[in-house]
Amino acid sequence: MKFTALALSLIASTAYASFEKIGPLVYEPRSLVTDHNAIDLDQQAIQIELAKLTGDGFQNAKEIYQEGGYSKSYAVIKLNSSLTSQVTKGTVITGRDTTNEMVNGKAYSTYEAGVSEIIVQYSTLATQGSYVNCQVGKLTEPNTDGCFESSGDLSIGGVNYGYTYDVSTDNDNGRTIQGFSESAEAKMHTCTNCPYAEYNKYYKYYGEFDYANQWVLAALDGTSTYFKNGNADFSKYDFEGREQAVKKGTAYMAVYMYVIRELEDAVDDCNNGCIDCNDDPVHAWDEAVAFYTGSTSDQLLYALADKRCINFKTCGTEGSESSIMTSKVNYDIFGQFALGQQSLLEGDCPAVKVAAKRITDLMAVPLIQGTIRYGYKVDKQMGEEVEKAEGATFAAAVLPRVHACSAVDAKIIYDNMRVGATDTNFAAVKTAFENNYECVNIKCNDV
């Protein structure tokens, strides 16, 4: 089904408008996801450090990847006296920030009486530009204005407690890009109704639950992966090549699969036939949109689709333009986002499942385009380390989908695009993908 810009606008206009819209194509969430949307700022910070092409820059990038800076900010607080009664998760906690303004938070977990160290998650606002004002983690340029002051009093459920903590080291983050991959086993393989079909293709191919994390860490450290298939030896690359492998691995492997996880979670939690009683799955669906798009729309999967459409003349609602900055993939995906949300609100779970599947299929298109593009650059334009690394990472992000259709074609793509490939045959790579378009549920015109 094709969606024009007008149709998308009409679909979006029927949504509940209390929360700030996401992306240029105007998805209006039904839940608060500004904090989730900010994960792209971690990606941006990682890329800034990688671009320094130094050991220190790569170490900084690694720390941001592992510990974050912008999403789900919290403070580890040491109370001067133990809690006198149980504090349940979500209990309102207030205090003063470093500028002496009031700052609100909530209990990160449930804490029993007698506990003297608690974690307080900072409250987030519905406006993206001011969603939270404490952004520390492992950022090289942290923002501490909205963080709790180093000592003072906290009101915890209406009871005052004195406290101390270190503003620079005790403010951390509960959501990280590394965490997306590290949680894959629990959230995509061993959970109820798991393993999720799409994730299982990747697990079967790589033989590792956190394959994306292992790829990124190996690229950061200049070491090898030890997968069942699709290995990469990053000692063959200097900083320039490893930079590409890291920044594409974080966005197009780790974040990519977590978007799919949120779609599947929404499908799992959907209450069929129950009108307007699917708040939890709607929130999961909103999260998927947030992680796909990001707060800036220029760091993650949304941005990739728009970049590749210019290269392949697949921009615009008909997918035939190269001068329009919005890809047909994004028009189609946002149409499905809107339809999936509406189906959740109406309790039409089968329709939600169809939308999730279509989004998952379409998300692979820019990865295929990226692999083909850099296969061409390496083969026909004598691309060097940077182009080779980009091609290798795009291939790594989509090879399991091809392998699930044809192990032979997947091997052709890997042999030509892998890190350290001695030769790259663009025509062979292109043909290997085309052999499997029907199997991966896309059309040649999509690419």
KETISE-798312 format. One record per residue (C-alpha): residue number from 1; residue in three letters; x, y, z. Coordinates in steps of 0.02 Angstrom, whole numbers, always signed. Each point is the difference from the previous one (the first is absolute). Example, Ala and Ser with C-alpha at 12.3 -4.5 7.8 and 13.67 -1.06 7.14 Angstrom:
KETISE-798312
+--------+-------+--------+--------+--------+
! drennu ! semar !   east !  north !     up !
+--------+-------+--------+--------+--------+
!      1 !   ALA !   +615 !   -225 !   +390 !
!      2 !   SER !    +69 !   +172 !    -33 !
+--------+-------+--------+--------+--------+
This chain:
KETISE-798312
+--------+-------+--------+--------+--------+
! drennu ! semar !   east !  north !     up !
+--------+-------+--------+--------+--------+
!      1 !   MET !     +0 !     +0 !     +0 !
!      2 !   LYS !    +66 !   +172 !    -47 !
!      3 !   PHE !    -15 !   +151 !   +113 !
!      4 !   THR !     +8 !   +178 !    -63 !
!      5 !   ALA !    +62 !   +142 !   +108 !
!      6 !   LEU !   -182 !    +57 !    +16 !
!      7 !   ALA !    -56 !   -172 !    +55 !
!      8 !   LEU !   +136 !     -9 !   +130 !
!      9 !   SER !    -51 !   +171 !    +65 !
!     10 !   LEU !   -182 !    -53 !    +13 !
!     11 !   ILE !    +46 !   -160 !    +91 !
!     12 !   ALA !   +110 !    +95 !   +122 !
!     13 !   SER !   -133 !   +133 !    +29 !
!     14 !   THR !   -116 !   -130 !    +78 !
!     15 !   ALA !   +129 !    -42 !   +134 !
!     16 !   TYR !     +4 !    +66 !   +175 !
!     17 !   ALA !   +103 !   +159 !     -4 !
!     18 !   SER !    +55 !    +26 !   +181 !
!     19 !   PHE !   +178 !    -57 !    -34 !
!     20 !   GLU !   +127 !    +77 !   -118 !
!     21 !   LYS !     +0 !    -74 !   -173 !
!     22 !   ILE !   +144 !   -109 !    -59 !
!     23 !   GLY !    +89 !    +27 !   -165 !
!     24 !   PRO !    -33 !   +105 !   -154 !
!     25 !   LEU !   -141 !   -117 !    -52 !
!     26 !   VAL !    -97 !    +41 !   +158 !
!     27 !   TYR !    -30 !   -152 !   +108 !
!     28 !   GLU !    -95 !    +56 !   +155 !
!     29 !   PRO !    +34 !   -117 !   +146 !
!     30 !   ARG !   -132 !    -44 !   +129 !
!     31 !   SER !   +131 !    -15 !   +138 !
!     32 !   LEU !   +152 !    +92 !    +67 !
!     33 !   VAL !   +154 !    -53 !   -101 !
!     34 !   THR !   +107 !   +157 !     -7 !
!     35 !   ASP !   +130 !    -87 !   +108 !
!     36 !   HIS !     +3 !   -150 !   -118 !
!     37 !   ASN !     +9 !   +115 !   -150 !
!     38 !   ALA !   +161 !    +74 !    +69 !
!     39 !   ILE !   +100 !   -160 !    -26 !
!     40 !   ASP !    +58 !    +77 !   -164 !
!     41 !   LEU !    +97 !   +128 !   +102 !
!     42 !   ASP !   +105 !   -143 !    +68 !
!     43 !   GLN !    +31 !    -53 !   -180 !
!     44 !   GLN !    +49 !   +177 !    -45 !
!     45 !   ALA !   +119 !    +13 !   +149 !
!     46 !   ILE !    +81 !   -166 !    -47 !
!     47 !   GLN !    +27 !    +61 !   -178 !
!     48 !   ILE !    +78 !   +163 !    +59 !
!     49 !   GLU !   +128 !    -96 !   +102 !
!     50 !   LEU !    +35 !   -127 !   -137 !
!     51 !   ALA !    +32 !   +140 !   -125 !
!     52 !   LYS !   +153 !    +53 !   +100 !
!     53 !   LEU !    +84 !   -160 !    -65 !
!     54 !   THR !   +103 !    -18 !   +159 !
!     55 !   GLY !    +17 !   -128 !   +137 !
!     56 !   ASP !    -76 !   +121 !   +126 !
!     57 !   GLY !   -145 !    +38 !   -116 !
!     58 !   PHE !    -37 !   -184 !    -24 !
!     59 !   GLN !     +8 !    -29 !   +188 !
!     60 !   ASN !   -122 !   +143 !    +28 !
!     61 !   ALA !   -115 !    -71 !   -133 !
!     62 !   LYS !     +8 !   -171 !    +83 !
!     63 !   GLU !    -48 !    +71 !   +168 !
!     64 !   ILE !   -148 !    +96 !    -73 !
!     65 !   TYR !    -54 !   -157 !    -92 !
!     66 !   GLN !     +6 !   -100 !   +161 !
!     67 !   GLU !    -65 !   +126 !   +126 !
!     68 !   GLY !    -96 !   +129 !   -101 !
!     69 !   GLY !    -32 !   +181 !    +39 !
!     70 !   TYR !   -168 !    +57 !    -66 !
!     71 !   SER !   -134 !   -132 !    +31 !
!     72 !   LYS !    -80 !    -54 !   +164 !
!     73 !   SER !   +109 !   +109 !   +111 !
!     74 !   TYR !    +11 !    -44 !   +184 !
!     75 !   ALA !    +98 !    +44 !   +156 !
!     76 !   VAL !    +75 !   -123 !   +126 !
!     77 !   ILE !    -36 !    +84 !   +166 !
!     78 !   LYS !    +74 !    -40 !   +171 !
!     79 !   LEU !   -121 !    +45 !   +139 !
!     80 !   ASN !    +65 !    +66 !   +165 !
!     81 !   SER !   -123 !   -113 !    +89 !
!     82 !   SER !    -85 !   -161 !    -53 !
!     83 !   LEU !   -176 !     -5 !    -69 !
!     84 !   THR !   -127 !    -13 !   +138 !
!     85 !   SER !   -127 !    -92 !   -110 !
!     86 !   GLN !    -12 !    -83 !   -169 !
!     87 !   VAL !    +10 !   +113 !   -152 !
!     88 !   THR !    -85 !    -75 !   -152 !
!     89 !   LYS !    +58 !    +19 !   -179 !
!     90 !   GLY !    -63 !   +162 !    -74 !
!     91 !   THR !    -18 !    +92 !   +167 !
!     92 !   VAL !    +19 !   +188 !    -29 !
!     93 !   ILE !   +166 !    +70 !    +61 !
!     94 !   THR !    +42 !   +185 !     -4 !
!     95 !   GLY !   +151 !   +107 !    +42 !
!     96 !   ARG !   +106 !   +145 !    -62 !
!     97 !   ASP !   +112 !     -2 !   -152 !
!     98 !   THR !   +172 !    +77 !    -22 !
!     99 !   THR !    -79 !   +168 !    -44 !
!    100 !   ASN !   -110 !     -7 !   +157 !
!    101 !   GLU !   -158 !    -33 !   -100 !
!    102 !   MET !   -125 !   -135 !    +45 !
!    103 !   VAL !    +30 !   -166 !    -87 !
!    104 !   ASN !   -118 !   -148 !     -6 !
!    105 !   GLY !    +38 !   -183 !     -9 !
!    106 !   LYS !    -69 !   -171 !    +46 !
!    107 !   ALA !    +64 !   -157 !    +85 !
!    108 !   TYR !    +86 !   -108 !   -131 !
!    109 !   SER !    -46 !   -161 !    +93 !
!    110 !   THR !    -86 !    -52 !   +160 !
!    111 !   TYR !   +109 !    +26 !   +155 !
!    112 !   GLU !    -32 !    -80 !   +169 !
!    113 !   ALA !    +11 !    +86 !   +168 !
!    114 !   GLY !   +179 !     +5 !    +62 !
!    115 !   VAL !    +76 !    +35 !   -171 !
!    116 !   SER !   +116 !   +150 !     -7 !
!    117 !   GLU !    +45 !     +5 !   -186 !
!    118 !   ILE !   -134 !    +28 !   -131 !
!    119 !   ILE !     -9 !    +39 !   -185 !
!    120 !   VAL !   -108 !   +147 !    -52 !
!    121 !   GLN !    -52 !    +15 !   -182 !
!    122 !   TYR !    -21 !   +179 !    -59 !
!    123 !   SER !   -175 !    +42 !    -60 !
!    124 !   THR !    -18 !    +32 !   -186 !
!    125 !   LEU !   -109 !   +129 !    -86 !
!    126 !   ALA !   -108 !    -16 !   -154 !
!    127 !   THR !    +95 !   +135 !    -94 !
!    128 !   GLN !   +151 !    -74 !    -89 !
!    129 !   GLY !   +109 !   +154 !    +14 !
!    130 !   SER !    -11 !     -1 !   +190 !
!    131 !   TYR !    -39 !   -183 !    +34 !
!    132 !   VAL !   +131 !    -11 !   +139 !
!    133 !   ASN !   +134 !   +118 !    +61 !
!    134 !   CYS !   +124 !   -122 !    +78 !
!    135 !   GLN !   +106 !    -83 !   -134 !
!    136 !   VAL !   +161 !    -72 !    +68 !
!    137 !   GLY !    +40 !   -186 !    -15 !
!    138 !   LYS !   +166 !     -9 !    -91 !
!    139 !   LEU !    -21 !   +157 !   -106 !
!    140 !   THR !   +158 !   +102 !    -24 !
!    141 !   GLU !   -106 !   +159 !    +12 !
!    142 !   PRO !   -135 !    -40 !   +128 !
!    143 !   ASN !   -147 !   +110 !    +47 !
!    144 !   THR !    -20 !     +4 !   +189 !
!    145 !   ASP !   -116 !   +150 !    +16 !
!    146 !   GLY !   -153 !   -107 !    +35 !
!    147 !   CYS !    +88 !   -131 !   +107 !
!    148 !   PHE !    -27 !    -11 !   +187 !
!    149 !   GLU !   +121 !   +111 !    +95 !
!    150 !   SER !   +142 !    -95 !    +83 !
!    151 !   SER !    -80 !     +3 !   +172 !
!    152 !   GLY !   -160 !    +58 !    +80 !
!    153 !   ASP !   -172 !    -71 !    +36 !
!    154 !   LEU !   -112 !   -110 !   -104 !
!    155 !   SER !   -186 !    -18 !    +27 !
!    156 !   ILE !    -38 !   -185 !    -25 !
!    157 !   GLY !   -185 !    -34 !     +3 !
!    158 !   GLY !    -21 !   +153 !   +109 !
!    159 !   VAL !   +138 !    -47 !   +124 !
!    160 !   ASN !   +162 !   +103 !     +3 !
!    161 !   TYR !   +171 !    -84 !     -3 !
!    162 !   GLY !   +171 !    +79 !     -6 !
!    163 !   TYR !   +116 !    -68 !   -134 !
!    164 !   THR !   +167 !    +15 !    -88 !
!    165 !   TYR !    +64 !    -58 !   -169 !
!    166 !   ASP !   +127 !    +46 !   -134 !
!    167 !   VAL !    -82 !    +99 !   -139 !
!    168 !   SER !   +133 !    -47 !   -128 !
!    169 !   THR !    +12 !   -188 !    +35 !
!    170 !   ASP !   -166 !    -51 !    +78 !
!    171 !   ASN !   -112 !    +58 !   -142 !
!    172 !   ASP !    -20 !   -142 !   -124 !
!    173 !   ASN !   -123 !    -70 !   -127 !
!    174 !   GLY !   -118 !   -148 !     +0 !
!    175 !   ARG !    -12 !    -10 !   -190 !
!    176 !   THR !   +152 !    -24 !   -112 !
!    177 !   ILE !    +31 !    -59 !   -176 !
!    178 !   GLN !   +105 !   -143 !    +68 !
!    179 !   GLY !   -146 !    -48 !   +110 !
!    180 !   PHE !   -110 !    -25 !   -153 !
!    181 !   SER !   +111 !   -143 !    -55 !
!    182 !   GLU !    +49 !    -67 !   +171 !
!    183 !   SER !   -184 !    -24 !    +46 !
!    184 !   ALA !    -40 !    -94 !   -161 !
!    185 !   GLU !     +1 !   -174 !    +76 !
!    186 !   ALA !   -125 !    +45 !   +135 !
!    187 !   LYS !   -108 !   +115 !   -105 !
!    188 !   MET !     +2 !    -87 !   -169 !
!    189 !   HIS !    +46 !   -183 !    +26 !
!    190 !   THR !    -54 !    -70 !   +169 !
!    191 !   CYS !   -149 !   +113 !    +34 !
!    192 !   THR !   -183 !    -53 !    -15 !
!    193 !   ASN !    -47 !    -31 !   -183 !
!    194 !   CYS !   +185 !     +3 !    -43 !
!    195 !   PRO !   +113 !    -21 !    -92 !
!    196 !   TYR !    -59 !   +139 !   -113 !
!    197 !   ALA !    +13 !    -59 !   -180 !
!    198 !   GLU !   +107 !   +142 !    -67 !
!    199 !   TYR !   +122 !     +0 !   +146 !
!    200 !   ASN !    +14 !   -189 !    -11 !
!    201 !   LYS !    +70 !    +14 !   -177 !
!    202 !   TYR !   +141 !   +106 !    +69 !
!    203 !   TYR !    +31 !   -112 !   +149 !
!    204 !   LYS !     +6 !   -155 !   -109 !
!    205 !   TYR !   +119 !    +84 !   -122 !
!    206 !   TYR !   +122 !    +76 !   +125 !
!    207 !   GLY !    -21 !   -127 !   +139 !
!    208 !   GLU !     +8 !   +138 !   +131 !
!    209 !   PHE !   -144 !    +86 !    +88 !
!    210 !   ASP !    +89 !   +168 !     +7 !
!    211 !   TYR !    +77 !     -9 !   -173 !
!    212 !   ALA !    -20 !   +188 !    -28 !
!    213 !   ASN !    +89 !    +40 !   +163 !
!    214 !   GLN !   +141 !   -119 !    -42 !
!    215 !   TRP !    +20 !    +79 !   -172 !
!    216 !   VAL !     +8 !   +176 !    +73 !
!    217 !   LEU !   +122 !    -45 !   +139 !
!    218 !   ALA !   +116 !    -90 !   -120 !
!    219 !   ALA !     -1 !   +151 !   -116 !
!    220 !   LEU !    +34 !   +118 !   +145 !
!    221 !   ASP !   +144 !   -106 !    +64 !
!    222 !   GLY !    +72 !    -53 !   -169 !
!    223 !   THR !    -25 !   -186 !    +35 !
!    224 !   SER !    -91 !   -146 !    -79 !
!    225 !   THR !   -175 !    -67 !    +22 !
!    226 !   TYR !    -31 !   -185 !    +32 !
!    227 !   PHE !   -167 !    -31 !    -81 !
!    228 !   LYS !    -70 !   -158 !    -75 !
!    229 !   ASN !    -10 !    +94 !   -167 !
!    230 !   GLY !    +45 !   +174 !    -60 !
!    231 !   ASN !   +159 !    +31 !    +97 !
!    232 !   ALA !   +103 !   +159 !    -11 !
!    233 !   ASP !   +182 !    +33 !    +46 !
!    234 !   PHE !    +11 !   +185 !    +37 !
!    235 !   SER !   +187 !     -7 !    +29 !
!    236 !   LYS !     +7 !    +16 !   -189 !
!    237 !   TYR !    -70 !   +177 !    +13 !
!    238 !   ASP !    +70 !   +164 !    +64 !
!    239 !   PHE !   -108 !   +127 !    +91 !
!    240 !   GLU !    -86 !    +55 !   -161 !
!    241 !   GLY !    -71 !   -170 !    -40 !
!    242 !   ARG !    -42 !    -43 !   +179 !
!    243 !   GLU !    -93 !   +165 !    +18 !
!    244 !   GLN !   -120 !    -53 !   -136 !
!    245 !   ALA !    -23 !   -174 !    +73 !
!    246 !   VAL !    -42 !    +72 !   +171 !
!    247 !   LYS !   -118 !   +139 !    -47 !
!    248 !   LYS !    -96 !   -106 !   -125 !
!    249 !   GLY !     +1 !   -149 !   +117 !
!    250 !   THR !    -78 !   +100 !   +142 !
!    251 !   ALA !   -138 !    +76 !   -107 !
!    252 !   TYR !    -34 !   -134 !   -131 !
!    253 !   MET !    +29 !   -157 !   +103 !
!    254 !   ALA !    -34 !    +39 !   +184 !
!    255 !   VAL !   -136 !   +133 !    -15 !
!    256 !   TYR !    -73 !    -83 !   -156 !
!    257 !   MET !    -40 !   -163 !    +89 !
!    258 !   TYR !    -68 !    +89 !   +153 !
!    259 !   VAL !   -126 !    +93 !   -107 !
!    260 !   ILE !    -62 !   -169 !    -60 !
!    261 !   ARG !     -4 !    -61 !   +180 !
!    262 !   GLU !   -117 !   +141 !    +50 !
!    263 !   LEU !   -116 !    -38 !   -146 !
!    264 !   GLU !     -7 !   -182 !    +51 !
!    265 !   ASP !    -29 !    +47 !   +181 !
!    266 !   ALA !   -149 !   +105 !    -52 !
!    267 !   VAL !    -70 !   -147 !    -98 !
!    268 !   ASP !    +25 !   -116 !   +149 !
!    269 !   ASP !    -89 !   +115 !   +122 !
!    270 !   CYS !   -145 !    +46 !   -113 !
!    271 !   ASN !   -172 !    -41 !    +72 !
!    272 !   ASN !   -104 !    -55 !   -148 !
!    273 !   GLY !   -174 !    +74 !    -12 !
!    274 !   CYS !    +28 !   +119 !   +146 !
!    275 !   ILE !    -33 !   +179 !    -50 !
!    276 !   ASP !   +118 !   +132 !    +69 !
!    277 !   CYS !    +74 !   -114 !   +134 !
!    278 !   ASN !   +169 !    -35 !    -76 !
!    279 !   ASP !   +104 !   +133 !    +88 !
!    280 !   ASP !   +153 !   -111 !    +27 !
!    281 !   PRO !    +13 !    -63 !   -180 !
!    282 !   VAL !    -34 !   +176 !    -65 !
!    283 !   HIS !   +147 !    +60 !   +105 !
!    284 !   ALA !   +111 !   -138 !    -71 !
!    285 !   TRP !    -55 !    +51 !   -176 !
!    286 !   ASP !    +39 !   +182 !    +38 !
!    287 !   GLU !   +171 !    -54 !    +62 !
!    288 !   ALA !    +34 !    -90 !   -164 !
!    289 !   VAL !    -37 !   +161 !    -95 !
!    290 !   ALA !   +111 !    +99 !   +119 !
!    291 !   PHE !   +148 !   -119 !    -20 !
!    292 !   TYR !    -23 !     -8 !   -189 !
!    293 !   THR !     -4 !   +189 !    -19 !
!    294 !   GLY !    +90 !    +84 !   +144 !
!    295 !   SER !    -22 !   +177 !    +64 !
!    296 !   THR !    +95 !    +79 !   -144 !
!    297 !   SER !    -52 !   -118 !   -140 !
!    298 !   ASP !   +179 !     +3 !    -67 !
!    299 !   GLN !    +94 !   -135 !    +94 !
!    300 !   LEU !    -92 !   -165 !     -8 !
!    301 !   LEU !   -103 !   -107 !   -119 !
!    302 !   TYR !   -116 !   +137 !    -60 !
!    303 !   ALA !   +150 !   +101 !    -58 !
!    304 !   LEU !    +80 !   -150 !    -86 !
!    305 !   ALA !   -155 !    -32 !   -106 !
!    306 !   ASP !     +1 !   +180 !    -60 !
!    307 !   LYS !   +186 !     -5 !    -40 !
!    308 !   ARG !    -12 !   -158 !   -102 !
!    309 !   CYS !   -154 !    +55 !    -98 !
!    310 !   ILE !   +101 !   +141 !    -77 !
!    311 !   ASN !   +131 !   -126 !    -58 !
!    312 !   PHE !   -127 !   -124 !    -71 !
!    313 !   LYS !   -136 !   +120 !    -60 !
!    314 !   THR !   -128 !    -72 !   +121 !
!    315 !   CYS !    -57 !   +163 !    +80 !
!    316 !   GLY !   -176 !    +69 !     +1 !
!    317 !   THR !   -167 !    -87 !    +25 !
!    318 !   GLU !    +20 !    -94 !   -165 !
!    319 !   GLY !   +182 !    -45 !    +27 !
!    320 !   SER !    +59 !    +76 !   -163 !
!    321 !   GLU !    +88 !   +159 !    +53 !
!    322 !   SER !   +177 !    +43 !    +53 !
!    323 !   SER !    -23 !   +186 !    +33 !
!    324 !   ILE !   -131 !    -20 !   +138 !
!    325 !   MET !    +76 !    -25 !   +172 !
!    326 !   THR !   -129 !   -123 !    +67 !
!    327 !   SER !    +11 !   -182 !    -51 !
!    328 !   LYS !   -145 !   -109 !    -54 !
!    329 !   VAL !    +59 !   -120 !   +135 !
!    330 !   ASN !    -34 !   +132 !   +133 !
!    331 !   TYR !   -167 !    +48 !    -75 !
!    332 !   ASP !    -51 !   -182 !     +0 !
!    333 !   ILE !    +69 !    -37 !   +173 !
!    334 !   PHE !    -83 !   +152 !    +79 !
!    335 !   GLY !   -163 !    -49 !    -84 !
!    336 !   GLN !    +17 !   -169 !    +85 !
!    337 !   PHE !    +47 !    +82 !   +165 !
!    338 !   ALA !   -161 !   +100 !     -5 !
!    339 !   LEU !   -107 !   -148 !    -52 !
!    340 !   GLY !    +79 !   -112 !   +132 !
!    341 !   GLN !    -34 !   +129 !   +135 !
!    342 !   GLN !   -181 !    +20 !    -53 !
!    343 !   SER !    -21 !   -189 !     -6 !
!    344 !   LEU !    +65 !    -13 !   +178 !
!    345 !   LEU !   -123 !   +131 !    +59 !
!    346 !   GLU !   -140 !    -96 !    -84 !
!    347 !   GLY !    +58 !   -168 !    +69 !
!    348 !   ASP !    +31 !    -71 !   -174 !
!    349 !   CYS !   +151 !   -107 !    +43 !
!    350 !   PRO !    +12 !    -95 !   -166 !
!    351 !   ALA !    +15 !   +168 !    -90 !
!    352 !   VAL !   +137 !    +54 !   +122 !
!    353 !   LYS !    +97 !   -158 !    -41 !
!    354 !   VAL !    -14 !    +34 !   -187 !
!    355 !   ALA !    +63 !   +178 !    +24 !
!    356 !   ALA !   +147 !    -57 !   +108 !
!    357 !   LYS !    +50 !   -129 !   -131 !
!    358 !   ARG !     -9 !   +126 !   -141 !
!    359 !   ILE !   +106 !   +126 !    +95 !
!    360 !   THR !   +129 !   -134 !    +38 !
!    361 !   ASP !    +10 !    -48 !   -184 !
!    362 !   LEU !    +17 !   +180 !    -58 !
!    363 !   MET !   +136 !    +39 !   +128 !
!    364 !   ALA !   +117 !   -118 !    -92 !
!    365 !   VAL !     -9 !   +100 !   -162 !
!    366 !   PRO !   +126 !   +138 !    +47 !
!    367 !   LEU !   +120 !   -135 !    +67 !
!    368 !   ILE !     -6 !    -90 !   -166 !
!    369 !   GLN !    +23 !   +165 !    -91 !
!    370 !   GLY !   +149 !    +41 !   +110 !
!    371 !   THR !    +84 !   -167 !    -34 !
!    372 !   ILE !    -27 !    +15 !   -188 !
!    373 !   ARG !    +58 !   +181 !     -1 !
!    374 !   TYR !   +165 !    -37 !    +85 !
!    375 !   GLY !    +25 !   -159 !    -99 !
!    376 !   TYR !     -5 !   +112 !   -154 !
!    377 !   LYS !   +117 !   +127 !    +78 !
!    378 !   VAL !   +129 !   -132 !    +46 !
!    379 !   ASP !    -10 !    -93 !   -166 !
!    380 !   LYS !    -27 !   +137 !   -128 !
!    381 !   GLN !    +71 !   +154 !    +86 !
!    382 !   MET !   +150 !    -78 !    +88 !
!    383 !   GLY !    -70 !    +36 !   +172 !
!    384 !   GLU !   +123 !    -14 !   +143 !
!    385 !   GLU !    -13 !    -41 !   +184 !
!    386 !   VAL !   -145 !   +117 !    +41 !
!    387 !   GLU !   -109 !    -63 !   -142 !
!    388 !   LYS !    +46 !   -180 !    +38 !
!    389 !   ALA !    -46 !    +20 !   +183 !
!    390 !   GLU !   -165 !    +81 !    -42 !
!    391 !   GLY !    -44 !   -140 !   -120 !
!    392 !   ALA !    +52 !   -134 !   +125 !
!    393 !   THR !   -110 !    +74 !   +136 !
!    394 !   PHE !   -152 !    +23 !   -110 !
!    395 !   ALA !    +20 !   -180 !    -54 !
!    396 !   ALA !    +16 !    -58 !   +181 !
!    397 !   ALA !   -163 !    +89 !    +41 !
!    398 !   VAL !   -101 !    -94 !   -131 !
!    399 !   LEU !    +92 !   -164 !    -37 !
!    400 !   PRO !   -104 !   -104 !   +121 !
!    401 !   ARG !   -158 !    +43 !    -96 !
!    402 !   VAL !    +79 !    -60 !   -161 !
!    403 !   HIS !    +74 !   -153 !    +84 !
!    404 !   ALA !   -173 !    -51 !    +60 !
!    405 !   CYS !    -51 !     -6 !   -183 !
!    406 !   SER !   +161 !    -63 !    -82 !
!    407 !   ALA !   +161 !    -46 !    +88 !
!    408 !   VAL !    +86 !     -3 !   -169 !
!    409 !   ASP !    -47 !   +179 !    -45 !
!    410 !   ALA !    +42 !    +60 !   +176 !
!    411 !   LYS !   +174 !    -75 !    -18 !
!    412 !   ILE !    +24 !    +88 !   -167 !
!    413 !   ILE !    -43 !   +167 !    +80 !
!    414 !   TYR !   +109 !    -33 !   +153 !
!    415 !   ASP !   +151 !    -59 !   -101 !
!    416 !   ASN !     -7 !   +156 !   -106 !
!    417 !   MET !    -39 !   +127 !   +136 !
!    418 !   ARG !    +83 !    -68 !   +157 !
!    419 !   VAL !   +138 !    +88 !    +94 !
!    420 !   GLY !   +162 !    -48 !    -88 !
!    421 !   ALA !    -82 !    -60 !   -162 !
!    422 !   THR !   +135 !    -13 !   -133 !
!    423 !   ASP !   -122 !    +33 !   -142 !
!    424 !   THR !   -173 !    +74 !    -17 !
!    425 !   ASN !   -114 !    -42 !   -146 !
!    426 !   PHE !   -141 !   +127 !     -3 !
!    427 !   ALA !   -104 !    -97 !   -127 !
!    428 !   ALA !     +9 !   -158 !   +105 !
!    429 !   VAL !    -55 !    +93 !   +157 !
!    430 !   LYS !   -145 !    +84 !    -90 !
!    431 !   THR !    -59 !   -163 !    -77 !
!    432 !   ALA !    +12 !    -92 !   +166 !
!    433 !   PHE !   -117 !   +127 !    +78 !
!    434 !   GLU !   -120 !     +1 !   -148 !
!    435 !   ASN !    -16 !   -189 !    +10 !
!    436 !   ASN !    -81 !    +21 !   +170 !
!    437 !   TYR !   -110 !   +154 !    -14 !
!    438 !   GLU !   -158 !   -104 !     -7 !
!    439 !   CYS !    +54 !   -102 !   +150 !
!    440 !   VAL !    +36 !   +155 !   +106 !
!    441 !   ASN !   -167 !    +75 !    -53 !
!    442 !   ILE !    +60 !   +149 !    -98 !
!    443 !   LYS !     -1 !    +44 !   -185 !
!    444 !   CYS !   +139 !    +55 !   -116 !
!    445 !   ASN !    -85 !   +169 !    -15 !
!    446 !   ASP !    +17 !    +23 !   +188 !
!    447 !   VAL !   +189 !     -6 !    -21 !
+--------+-------+--------+--------+--------+
